[in-house]
Amino acid sequence: MRAAPSVPTIETPRLILRGWRDADVESWVGMNAHPRVTEFLGQSFTRDAAVSRAAVIRAELERNGYGWWVVEIKDGRRFAGAIVLREVPFEAHFTPAHEIGWRLAFEHWGHGYATEGAAAVLDFAFTRLGWSEVVAFTAEVNLRSRRVMERLGMTRDLAGDFEHPAFAPGHRLCRHVLYRARSNR
Ligand SMILES: CC(C)(COP(=O)(O)OP(=O)(O)OC[C@H]1O[C@@H](n2cnc3c(N)ncnc32)[C@H](O)[C@@H]1OP(=O)(O)O)[C@@H](O)C(=O)NCCC(=O)NCCS
């Protein structure tokens, strides 16, 4: 099945960010089964949970025109992961807000794909969606994700650290850091 025409495609030198195809679901399941990928997410995904989640986020992307895009590497047309723009789905001191996030299949780490794709998605948020600010956050200990935020030029909000409500107080992933990017339009 082809991606729904309503999903905007975002292109970078090495990547295409696009809507979902049926074949992406297996790649998504495989990505989310890798322990390095879920190390800082606070949850592991059974096959059924990953399949259901893919159906939900695919429908959201097709309905809203933003959400979890599939990241495809142009060279070989390989599934590399997914990058998301969405409303922050919980209440915190900085919400309501729009967030950006990323998840790559482990074999595609270390090539700059997350930063390259996310830079284009941020530009989409500011120029096409007209958003004035996008935040990103991650567990304080998720240094790889924090480095993506820094490579993107996002600004750490030093007063913004927060306890993520999905984790029990004191859980090793509870403490989160907050970064912000503002439109310069
Ligand atoms: C967070 C995550 C997306 C980062 O992936 P990544 O590959 O480290 O990030 P980038 O795509 O920006 O790549 C940067 C790395 O590629 C290297 N690189 C190689 N070629 C590059 C290029 N052309 N341009 C930029 N970087 C390049 C960089 O040196 C850097 O490597 P280093 O960190 O070892 O120094 C990945 O670790 C992941 O999916 N984690 C699991 C999910 C997760 O935790 N998501 C965040 C939840 S909030």
The ligand as an SDF file (V2000), in Angstrom:
LIG
                    3D

 48 50  0  0  0  0  0  0  0  0999 V2000
   19.0900    9.1580   20.0770 C   0  0  0  0  0  0  0  0  0  0  0  0
   19.5250    8.5560   18.7460 C   0  0  0  0  0  0  0  0  0  0  0  0
   18.4730    8.8280   17.6840 C   0  0  0  0  0  0  0  0  0  0  0  0
   20.8670    9.1980   18.3610 C   0  0  0  0  0  0  0  0  0  0  0  0
   21.3910    8.5510   17.2130 O   0  0  0  0  0  0  0  0  0  0  0  0
   22.8710    8.9580   16.7030 P   0  0  0  0  0  0  0  0  0  0  0  0
   23.1570    8.1440   15.5290 O   0  0  0  0  0  0  0  0  0  0  0  0
   23.7950    8.9350   17.8720 O   0  0  0  0  0  0  0  0  0  0  0  0
   22.6670   10.4760   16.3760 O   0  0  0  0  0  0  0  0  0  0  0  0
   22.9960   11.2510   15.0240 P   0  0  0  0  0  0  0  0  0  0  0  0
   22.1600   10.7450   13.9460 O   0  0  0  0  0  0  0  0  0  0  0  0
   22.9450   12.6880   15.3130 O   0  0  0  0  0  0  0  0  0  0  0  0
   24.4740   10.7980   14.7190 O   0  0  0  0  0  0  0  0  0  0  0  0
   25.5440   11.3660   15.4250 C   0  0  0  0  0  0  0  0  0  0  0  0
   26.6850   10.4170   15.4060 C   0  0  0  0  0  0  0  0  0  0  0  0
   26.9870   10.1010   14.0480 O   0  0  0  0  0  0  0  0  0  0  0  0
   28.3450   10.4820   13.7570 C   0  0  0  0  0  0  0  0  0  0  0  0
   28.3540   10.8610   12.3400 N   0  0  0  0  0  0  0  0  0  0  0  0
   28.8720   10.1000   11.3450 C   0  0  0  0  0  0  0  0  0  0  0  0
   28.6670   10.6940   10.1690 N   0  0  0  0  0  0  0  0  0  0  0  0
   28.0250   11.8630   10.4110 C   0  0  0  0  0  0  0  0  0  0  0  0
   27.5490   12.9060    9.5860 C   0  0  0  0  0  0  0  0  0  0  0  0
   27.6840   12.8590    8.2620 N   0  0  0  0  0  0  0  0  0  0  0  0
   26.9220   13.9450   10.1680 N   0  0  0  0  0  0  0  0  0  0  0  0
   26.7730   14.0040   11.5010 C   0  0  0  0  0  0  0  0  0  0  0  0
   27.1880   13.0210   12.3410 N   0  0  0  0  0  0  0  0  0  0  0  0
   27.8240   11.9640   11.7900 C   0  0  0  0  0  0  0  0  0  0  0  0
   28.6750   11.5230   14.7940 C   0  0  0  0  0  0  0  0  0  0  0  0
   30.0490   11.6190   15.0290 O   0  0  0  0  0  0  0  0  0  0  0  0
   27.9200   11.0000   15.9980 C   0  0  0  0  0  0  0  0  0  0  0  0
   28.6200    9.9000   16.5450 O   0  0  0  0  0  0  0  0  0  0  0  0
   29.0860    9.9060   18.0760 P   0  0  0  0  0  0  0  0  0  0  0  0
   27.9140   10.2620   18.9180 O   0  0  0  0  0  0  0  0  0  0  0  0
   29.5610    8.5150   18.2880 O   0  0  0  0  0  0  0  0  0  0  0  0
   30.1440   10.9420   18.1470 O   0  0  0  0  0  0  0  0  0  0  0  0
   19.7270    7.0130   18.8850 C   0  0  0  0  0  0  0  0  0  0  0  0
   20.7120    6.7800   19.8720 O   0  0  0  0  0  0  0  0  0  0  0  0
   18.4560    6.2860   19.2800 C   0  0  0  0  0  0  0  0  0  0  0  0
   17.6140    5.9910   18.4490 O   0  0  0  0  0  0  0  0  0  0  0  0
   18.3060    5.9780   20.5890 N   0  0  0  0  0  0  0  0  0  0  0  0
   17.1710    5.1980   21.0720 C   0  0  0  0  0  0  0  0  0  0  0  0
   15.8950    5.9730   21.1190 C   0  0  0  0  0  0  0  0  0  0  0  0
   16.0020    7.1620   22.0260 C   0  0  0  0  0  0  0  0  0  0  0  0
   16.5860    7.1080   23.1090 O   0  0  0  0  0  0  0  0  0  0  0  0
   15.3910    8.2600   21.5860 N   0  0  0  0  0  0  0  0  0  0  0  0
   15.3320    9.4680   22.3420 C   0  0  0  0  0  0  0  0  0  0  0  0
   14.2580    9.3390   23.3420 C   0  0  0  0  0  0  0  0  0  0  0  0
   13.9530   10.9090   24.0870 S   0  0  0  0  0  0  0  0  0  0  0  0
  1  2  1  0
  2  3  1  0
  2  4  1  0
  2 36  1  0
  4  5  1  0
  5  6  1  0
  6  7  2  0
  6  8  1  0
  6  9  1  0
  9 10  1  0
 10 11  2  0
 10 12  1  0
 10 13  1  0
 13 14  1  0
 14 15  1  0
 15 16  1  0
 15 30  1  0
 16 17  1  0
 17 18  1  0
 17 28  1  0
 18 19  1  0
 18 27  1  0
 19 20  2  0
 20 21  1  0
 21 22  1  0
 21 27  2  0
 22 23  1  0
 22 24  2  0
 24 25  1  0
 25 26  2  0
 26 27  1  0
 28 29  1  0
 28 30  1  0
 30 31  1  0
 31 32  1  0
 32 33  2  0
 32 34  1  0
 32 35  1  0
 36 37  1  0
 36 38  1  0
 38 39  2  0
 38 40  1  0
 40 41  1  0
 41 42  1  0
 42 43  1  0
 43 44  2  0
 43 45  1  0
 45 46  1  0
 46 47  1  0
 47 48  1  0
M  END
$$$$
